[in-house]
Amino acid sequence: MPLDLALETYLTHLAVERGLSVNTLAAYRRDLRRYVDHLQALGRTAPNQVVEADVEAYQLAARTGADGRAPLSAASSARSVVAIRGWHRFLLAEHLAVDDPARDVHGPVAPKRLPKAISVDAVERLLATASGQDGPAGLRDLALLELLYSTGARISEAVGLDVDDLDLTPGRGAVRLLGKGGKERVVPVGSYATAAVDAYLVRGRPALASRGRGTPAIFLNLRGSRLSRQSAWEVLRRTAERAGLPGPISPHTLRHSFATHLLAGGADVRVVQELLGHASVTTTQLYTLVTPDMLREVYAASHPRAL
């Protein structure tokens, strides 16, 4: 089987059998397309021709940019190796190859970074700035930002919401989010977000919807169609800029802040795992890493001769 066909066969498997999201699938395609291009430059035309040295050579070329493309960071290189190992395992399991040349190849260990979060005060400044905007778009922007911080939703999950995914019952507000791999979870919605979303649905969304052809999406653009991820990102960027917050602040910043603030308030890490939709608690535990500020605060409060 030619390499190009083997690649498309695997990507179809990821989309149909494993149900990966569009964004995750696009990342796999980018990583594996670069790898296949490298193999073809070496003269390889089929999976059975690939040997371990080819995989290792690709790693070096990708990390240094020797293949003529931008060098990969340690984290991106590690992700790329995961994709490559998964592809070769699939080919072997499906009898499309007779060996797995990536079996003993491991990517660099990416340094564990603390997820970026902003303070509660900074979040309140952001939301206060959003609440000062008038009109349907202003109501939408506030509802979007309140919901992102209240639920820890990914930006793709938020813009993918339909009206039926929301329950705005006072005191029992909840939203059904569709996460990675098509996994659903139900997350509580706080009173501030409930009020903001309700105000948008009553006073803002009808005006935006009247400009479109009818869609169940909650968040709409000025043409009455579903708001895109890029446009939602721009809403946050503009609002953060008006609030005077140091950038860059992304939708994932609110997700990180949601988790960090919950844990700082005493929430159990496994509860936060469920709220975030993480498949493994190991991912969530990144938020529990001790920061230098926390070390200083605990030291100052606890050591008898600290002050």
C-alpha positions as a printed Julia matrix, in Angstrom:
307×3 Matrix{Float64}:
   0.0    0.0    0.0
   1.43   3.45  -0.91
   2.28   5.75   1.98
  -0.31   8.36   0.99
  -3.1    5.78   0.95
  -1.9    4.31   4.25
  -2.07   7.77   5.79
  -5.61   8.45   4.54
  -6.73   5.0    5.76
  -5.5    5.81   9.26
  -7.06   9.28   9.31
 -10.39   7.76   8.27
 -10.04   5.27  11.13
  -9.42   8.11  13.6
 -12.44  10.03  12.36
 -14.92   7.16  12.07
 -13.85   4.55  14.6
 -12.34   6.75  17.29
 -14.49   9.83  16.74
 -11.71  12.38  17.1
 -12.7   16.03  16.91
 -12.09  18.06  13.77
  -9.28  20.0   15.46
  -7.52  16.89  16.8
  -7.84  15.19  13.43
  -6.32  18.24  11.74
  -3.34  18.08  14.13
  -2.8   14.39  13.32
  -2.97  15.16   9.61
  -0.37  17.96   9.91
   2.05  15.85  11.94
   1.75  12.73   9.81
   1.79  14.62   6.5
   5.14  16.14   7.43
   6.42  12.7    8.44
   5.24  11.06   5.2
   6.81  13.86   3.16
  10.1   13.14   4.95
   9.83   9.4    4.22
   9.08  10.04   0.56
  12.1   12.34   0.35
  14.16   9.38   1.58
  12.76   7.29  -1.27
  10.3    5.29   0.81
   7.05   4.54  -1.02
   5.32   1.99   1.23
   5.05   1.35   5.0
   7.05  -1.91   4.76
  10.09   0.05   3.56
  10.26   2.24   6.69
  12.87   1.32   9.3
  13.56   2.63  12.8
  16.43   4.79  11.55
  13.98   6.64   9.28
  11.77   7.52  12.25
  14.75   8.71  14.28
  16.05  10.73  11.34
  12.68  12.42  11.02
  12.71  13.35  14.7
  16.08  15.04  14.3
  15.06  16.82  11.1
  11.79  18.07  12.62
  13.47  19.31  15.81
  16.2   21.18  13.93
  14.22  22.27  10.88
  16.57  20.32   8.61
  13.6   19.27   6.51
  13.11  22.88   5.44
  10.19  23.59   7.78
   9.9   25.39  11.1
  11.63  23.46  13.92
   9.28  21.72  16.34
   9.35  22.52  20.04
   9.85  19.69  22.53
   6.11  19.55  23.17
   5.21  19.53  19.46
   7.86  16.92  18.75
   6.51  14.69  21.53
   3.0   15.05  20.1
   4.3   14.2   16.64
   5.94  11.01  17.89
   2.66   9.95  19.51
   0.93  10.34  16.14
   3.68   8.42  14.32
   3.68   5.56  16.82
  -0.11   5.33  16.63
  -0.01   5.18  12.83
   2.56   2.4   12.71
   0.71   0.4   15.4
  -2.45   0.7   13.32
  -0.72  -0.44  10.14
   0.71  -3.48  11.91
  -2.62  -4.39  13.56
  -4.44  -4.11  10.23
  -1.8   -6.23   8.47
  -0.89  -3.29   6.27
   2.72  -3.6    7.43
   4.88  -6.46   8.68
   6.77  -4.51  11.35
   6.46  -1.48  13.62
   9.58   0.67  13.09
   8.44   3.25  15.67
   7.97   0.75  18.51
  11.17   1.71  20.32
  11.26   5.36  19.31
  10.34   7.86  22.02
   9.87  11.59  21.78
  11.52  14.19  23.99
  10.05  14.68  27.43
   8.22  17.99  27.26
   8.73  20.13  30.36
   5.7   20.34  32.6
   4.46  23.9   32.53
   1.97  25.38  34.89
  -1.16  26.24  32.91
  -1.49  29.97  32.51
  -4.23  31.44  34.66
  -5.25  34.95  35.62
  -6.39  36.08  39.05
  -9.98  36.28  40.21
  -9.68  40.08  40.19
  -8.5   40.0   36.57
 -11.43  37.79  35.58
 -13.82  40.18  37.28
 -12.27  43.12  35.41
 -12.67  41.23  32.15
 -16.32  40.42  32.78
 -17.08  43.91  34.07
 -15.64  45.32  30.85
 -17.79  42.97  28.77
 -20.91  43.96  30.7
 -20.44  47.58  29.64
 -21.23  46.82  25.98
 -24.69  47.54  24.56
 -26.73  45.88  21.85
 -27.19  42.24  20.79
 -23.46  41.66  20.18
 -22.58  43.1   23.58
 -25.09  40.82  25.32
 -23.67  37.88  23.36
 -20.08  38.69  24.27
 -20.85  38.9   27.98
 -22.85  35.65  27.87
 -20.02  33.88  26.05
 -17.29  35.01  28.46
 -19.4   34.34  31.55
 -20.19  30.85  30.29
 -16.56  30.07  29.45
 -15.4   31.01  32.95
 -18.4   29.49  34.73
 -18.03  26.07  33.07
 -14.39  25.78  32.01
 -15.61  24.88  28.52
 -13.23  24.7   25.59
 -13.91  27.38  23.01
 -14.99  24.74  20.46
 -17.45  23.33  23.01
 -18.94  26.75  23.71
 -19.48  27.81  20.08
 -20.85  24.33  19.33
 -23.67  24.72  21.85
 -27.29  24.69  20.72
 -30.17  26.23  22.64
 -31.41  22.8   23.76
 -28.06  22.12  25.45
 -28.83  24.69  28.16
 -30.93  24.48  31.33
 -31.23  27.93  32.87
 -33.44  26.93  35.79
 -32.49  29.27  38.69
 -30.31  27.45  41.18
 -30.0   24.4   38.91
 -28.45  25.85  35.77
 -26.47  23.34  33.7
 -25.05  22.9   30.22
 -24.37  19.77  28.18
 -20.93  19.98  26.58
 -19.63  17.76  23.8
 -15.93  17.23  24.43
 -13.06  15.45  22.72
 -13.91  12.13  21.18
 -17.62  12.95  21.26
 -17.72  12.48  25.04
 -20.6   14.36  26.69
 -20.56  15.88  30.14
 -23.01  18.03  32.07
 -21.51  20.98  33.91
 -23.25  23.32  36.39
 -23.68  26.94  35.35
 -23.29  29.64  38.0
 -25.86  32.35  38.67
 -23.89  35.14  36.95
 -23.51  33.12  33.76
 -27.13  31.98  33.92
 -28.31  35.59  34.15
 -26.0   36.74  31.32
 -27.01  33.91  28.97
 -30.7   34.4   29.77
 -30.46  38.13  29.03
 -28.74  37.37  25.72
 -31.32  34.76  24.71
 -34.2   37.12  25.48
 -32.85  40.48  24.31
 -29.89  39.77  22.03
 -30.12  36.5   20.15
 -33.52  37.16  18.48
 -32.11  40.25  16.77
 -29.08  38.34  15.5
 -31.15  35.3   14.48
 -33.45  37.49  12.36
 -30.51  38.17  10.04
 -29.86  34.49   9.32
 -31.67  31.47   7.95
 -32.38  29.79  11.25
 -29.91  27.83  13.35
 -30.15  26.18  16.78
 -26.78  27.63  17.77
 -26.74  29.7   20.94
 -23.97  32.08  19.96
 -24.53  33.84  16.63
 -22.48  36.24  14.55
 -23.79  39.46  13.02
 -25.08  37.52  10.0
 -27.21  35.24  12.15
 -24.97  32.19  11.69
 -23.11  30.16  14.31
 -20.21  32.08  15.84
 -16.86  30.63  14.8
 -13.98  29.73  17.11
 -11.89  32.5   15.58
 -14.6   35.11  16.16
 -15.1   33.96  19.75
 -11.35  34.23  20.31
 -11.48  37.78  18.93
 -14.29  38.65  21.37
 -12.02  37.69  24.26
  -8.99  39.44  22.81
 -10.83  42.73  22.32
 -12.42  42.6   25.76
  -9.13  41.79  27.5
  -7.49  44.68  25.65
 -10.2   47.11  26.75
  -9.9   45.81  30.32
  -6.18  46.57  30.27
  -5.16  42.99  31.01
  -1.63  41.97  29.97
  -1.75  39.54  27.09
  -1.9   37.25  25.48
  -5.17  35.97  26.95
  -6.85  33.11  25.12
 -10.06  31.16  25.68
  -7.89  28.47  27.27
  -6.76  31.09  29.78
 -10.31  31.18  31.15
 -10.4   27.38  31.2
  -7.14  27.28  33.16
  -8.39  30.0   35.49
 -11.64  28.09  36.08
  -9.68  25.0   37.18
  -7.06  26.89  39.19
  -9.64  28.93  41.09
 -11.72  25.83  41.88
  -8.7   23.97  43.26
  -7.58  27.02  45.23
 -11.07  27.12  46.74
 -10.76  23.55  47.96
 -12.35  21.55  45.13
 -11.26  17.92  44.8
  -9.02  17.3   41.79
 -11.23  14.45  40.54
 -14.28  16.71  40.57
 -12.35  19.26  38.53
 -11.3   16.45  36.18
 -14.95  15.64  35.51
 -15.86  19.3   35.02
 -13.03  19.8   32.53
 -13.72  16.56  30.68
 -10.17  15.28  31.07
  -9.78  11.58  30.25
  -7.02  11.24  32.84
  -6.62  12.86  36.24
  -2.91  13.23  35.41
  -3.78  16.08  33.06
  -5.83  17.81  35.73
  -3.06  17.42  38.3
  -0.97  19.93  36.36
  -3.14  22.56  38.01
  -2.1   21.38  41.47
   1.61  22.06  40.94
   2.94  24.48  43.53
   3.75  27.97  42.22
   6.54  30.21  43.59
   3.93  32.65  44.89
   2.16  29.88  46.76
   5.47  28.73  48.25
   6.22  32.23  49.52
   2.73  32.64  50.98
   2.81  29.31  52.81
   6.36  29.92  54.02
   5.52  33.41  55.29
   2.39  32.17  57.07
   3.91  29.01  58.55
   7.59  29.46  59.39
   8.16  30.93  62.89
  11.02  33.15  61.73
   9.83  34.0   58.25
   8.78  37.55  59.14
